Amino acid sequence: MSRGGLARCIIHVDMDAFFAAVETKEQPSLAGLPVVVGGGGNRGVVASASYEARAFGVRSAMPGVRARRLCPDLVVLPPRFELYQLYSERLHEVLASYTPLVEGLGLDEAYLDMSNAGELFGPPASIASALRERVLTEVGLGCSVGAGPSKLVAKLASKAAKPRPARSGPQPGPGTVVVSEPEVLGFLWPMPVEALWGVGPASSARLHKLGVTTIGQLAALPGEAVSAALGKAAGQLVYSLAWGQDPRSVVADRAVKSIGHEETYPVDLAEREELERRLVAMADSVAARVRRHGVVARTLTLKLRYGDFTTLTRSHTFERPQADGPNLWTAAKALLASLELRDGVRLLGLSASGLLPVESSPGEQLQLELDGLSTGSTAGRSPAGVRERPTRTAGPAWTRATGAVDAVRARFGPAAVGPAAALAGQPTPSEYGQATPPGGPGRLGVDD
Ligand SMILES: [Mg+2]
């Protein structure tokens, strides 16, 4: 990729084995061990696997039971998403110093549009290696960086830059891979068709029937044959990708739309008290993240999945946006009270949305802090019939205490401080099921 000679330069940054790497950094005694995050209990699914674990064939999205069979010495840790969120924010601080055109994917991946940035930062290869160095120094974790003229190529390039698992210990990868425009087809064509965005198991099976296993073989077909096999829209998309054409742009999206947490339990929970205890911890964790984003939440949504996979959600809209654990918890508990528990609950989730910046409305923040001093007229009523309690806990003393708790969490990790009510019922690592990472379960399989 020559300096200034390229109109588009997209960079893809992908943290290496992110959750497992964060845990290893926090607990250095784990270094060199096969570690997974998530996958405890009978139903847990691996959310992230260290390269040492991958050497045994362990992968993300794999049932924990299978992972432990492949690697009997596997260290299985419960996920700590609040902690990963902190590291993710540090990553984004580094990325934002390059360009405002950053598009995050989950917590640990992002695209940057560095088109025409040569004047300021030098050629793509220098940007990529400087960026990687800075993430290593400032976040304290390894990442892989790919650069190319499109999102497709940048993402495949970062994948090519990854370390490789081996029984003798992880083999370092190149760390950065830069693909220039003239190199694109030579880079893409030897790869399996499954590497293309949009080629899932069904499309892949149809292409194999045509004798197509590589991207190059796909590109060699007439376009009509690809459309006939995959359908017109999908066929055209996949065919242009095979020819290196990917016009998707980097959409800057640092605005978070919702902040939530979900837990899947190893055994369905049928006792309301038990579920309430889980909710206290969830409300507290969601509230801490809401505050860290400098926002307040207008809406709280409870999600509940029964043993038979029927899923219900119930929402409450606050008359005055909230950011503290006790208020989220009160609303969450009332939402839970409005639902039957039937034979038991498989998954419980809580998310805050309708997020409003605190800074842009100083009057509102003041109002929040003075809430406790105002009259009972602040109590609201939602469509679900949930009563907001008059918020004595939102008074200035609580606000100060909340700040202190956040500071301790930031320093020692989220487990350092939790509401007392949750302690009794805190899941031990062995009971932990899968907690769905922000971004949803669809992200589970792509932790590289
Ligand atoms: Mg990754």
Residues whose N, C-alpha, C, O or C-beta is under 5 A from the ligand:
A	BS01	MG	D14 M15 D16 A17 F18 D108 V446 D447 D448
